[in-house]
Amino acid sequence: MSDAIVLENVSKTYAMGDVAVHALRAITLRIARGEYVAIMGPSGSGKSTLMNLIGCLDRPSSGRYVLDGEDVARLDDEQLAKIRLQKLGFIFQAFNLLPRATALRNVSLPLFYAGVPTKERELRAADLLRELGLEGRALHRPAQLSGGEQQRVAIARALANDPAVLLADEPTGNLDSRTSDEILAIFDRLNEAGRTIVLVTHDETIAGRARRTVRLLDGTLQSDTALNPPGEPSARI
């Protein structure tokens, strides 16, 4: 199985006045296509910095980062934006939906930026909403949806451009326990269908749903534990 993510001796240092803050220190990590990995660590451990680097929202100070076969560590801002659009799907704790746009428009937005024709992107967005149980909510705006429904819309949006990797940052943080289980069940199904998922969480129970847990402390990789063997991928969603 080939790698979706390869980090080799990746470090990130921020200048705070005259002080150098070492957010990440020589992180080496490989995530294969089809893996489901949880990233954990206390506040200040470097997990948010690592997520930003994996998500091409920032660049490493040193080291090598290969995403879906492409070396992205030294790309400029315009190139990184293109990579984010083509290869990454983002799911956030706060959903980050456009409040005045319908569910259908929210999901189709990445397709718009990718230059997909109107009819094709509307059909793709409608298909994703239907697959996530929201066929009756396509014309509803976020304020008309429950928290769980908003996160389903966000997941559909993340899937719109068929990304190589799904990145989820505390995706159940604003949801009750029952709705959280429903969202995590969707992640389980996506992973079983062959999707690569990287999840940042502080919750051990949520991390336990992943097949592997990576723990950070003070910017270093403390442990990397496989929890569950991956199953055979089925049809992709």
N, C-alpha and C positions, 0 to 999 in steps of 0.2 A: 504494500500500500504506500503510495507516494505522500509527501508532506504537503499540507496546506500552508503551514507556518514554520519557518526556520529562523530562530534567533541565535546568533553566535557571538558570545562575549559582548552583549549589548549593555552599555552604560548610558545613564542620563544624569547630567550635572547642570544645576541651575545656579546662576550667580545672584546672591542676595546681598547687594552692596559689595563689601570686600570678602564676604563669606561664600565659599562654594558648598552647595548642598547636593550631596550625592543621593539622588532619588532611586537610581538603579545601579547595581554594581556587577558587571560582568555576568549578565544573565544569559545562559545557554538553554534553549528550550526548543523542542520539536513537537509539533502537533500534526498528526496524520490526517489526511482527508477522511471524513466520516467519524472523527472522534468527538466526544462530548466532554469538555474539560471545564472544571470550576477553578477559578482563581480566588484564593482566600488570603487574609492577612489583616492584622489590626490597623487602625488609623495610622498613617505615616509609613506603612510597610512598603509602599511603592506599587500597590496593585492598580490604582487609578492611572499612574504614570505608565505602567506596562500596558494597560488597556488602551490608553491614548496612542502609544507607539504601534501596537498591533492594529489599531483602527486608522492608522495613517493621519492622525490628528496632530502628531508631533513627530520629530525626528530624533533618533538616538545621537548622543554626543560622540559615541564611538561604537564600533561593532557592526555586524551585518544582519540585515533583516530581509528575508525572502518570503514573499506572499504569493502563493499559488504559482510558484515558479519564476516570479519576477523580483529582482533585487530593487527594493524600494527605499532603502535607507538614505540615498542621496538625491532623491527626486525633488524637484522644486514644487512650490505650492500648487501650481496649475496641474502638474502631473499627479500630485497626490490627490487632488480633488477628483480627477478622472479615475484613479484607482479606487477611491472610496465609492464612487458611483457604480463602477463595473464589478467590483470584487467583494464588497462588504455590505452587509445588511445590519443596521443598528436598531436595537430595542432598548428603550430607556425606562427608568422608574417612573418618570413623569409623563410618559407616552409621547410628548412633543408633537401632538397633532395640530394642524392648522385649525383654529377654533371656528372660523367662518366657512370652512370647506366641508363638503359631505365626506362620508367614509370613502365613497368611490373616488372622489378627487384626491383625498389624502393618499390612498393606495397608489393611484396612477401617477403621482407627482414624480417619483424617480424615473418612470418611463418617459415622462415629458422631457426631463433633463437629458435623457439618453437619446432623444430624437425619435422615439417610436411614434408612428402615426396615430392620430386621435382614436380612430375606431379600434385599432389593435390594442392600444393601451387600456381603453375602456373595457374591452372583452377580457383582457388579462386580469385587470383589477376586479371585475365582477366574478371571474372564476376563483380568484384567491379568497374573496369574501365568502363565496359559497362554500369553499373547502373548509373554511374556518367557522362555519355555522352562522354567518351574518348576511345571508342572502336577502333577508327582510329589512336590513339596516343600511343598505347601500346609500340611500339618499338622506340619512340622518346625519346631523352634525354632532361633534363630540359632546356638547352639553346635553344632547338627547340620548346619550348612551351611558350605560353603567361603566364603572371602572374596568371590569373584566372585558366588556365589549370594546372599550377604547384600546385596551392592550392587544386584543385580537386584531383590531384594525392596524395597530402599529406593527404587529408581526406580519400581517399581509403586506404592508408597505415594505418591510425589510426584505421580503421574499420577491418583490416585484421584478427586479433585474436578475433573478436567479444567481445570487452571489455565491462566491466560493466559501465564504465564512459568515456565520451569523454571530454578532457580538451583542451580548445582553448584559446590561449594567443594572444590577439589583431590580430585575424586571417585575418582581412581585412585591416590592417595597411599599406600594400604595394600595395593596389589595388585602382583603380579609383572607382567612385561612382556606375557606372553601374555594374561593375564586383563584387563589394562588395555586391550589392543587390542579384546578382546571387548566391554568396557563402552563404549569409544569408538565401536565399530561400532553399538551400540544408539543412542547419541546421534546418530550420522549418520542412522540410519533415522528417528528421531523428528523430526529437523529436516527431512528430505526429506518427511515426512508433514505438515509445516506447523507444527511446534512451535517456539516461540521459546525459545532456550536462551542463558543467560548463564553463562559458565564462568570461575571464577577459578583460575589455575594459574601456577606458576613455571617450568613445563617448556615449552620452545619447540616440541618435537615435538608435545605435546598441543595447544598453542595453534594449531599448524599445521593441525589437523583442523577448526578453526572457519573460518567464512567471512570473519571480520573480527577484527582484534586492536586493542584499545585499551590503550595503555601509560601508566602513571602514574609520576610522579616528584615527590617532595616535595609531594604533595597536589595537583599540577596535571596536567592532561591533556597528555602530551608528544607523542603521535601517535595516529592513528586510521586504520588501514590495512585496506582490503578485500583479502582474499586470494583468495577464490573466488567467482564469481558464484553466487547462489542458484539451485537447480533448481526445477522446477515441483512444488508440493506435491501429494502423493498422499493417499490415505485416512489420516485421523488415527488414531494409536494412543492 
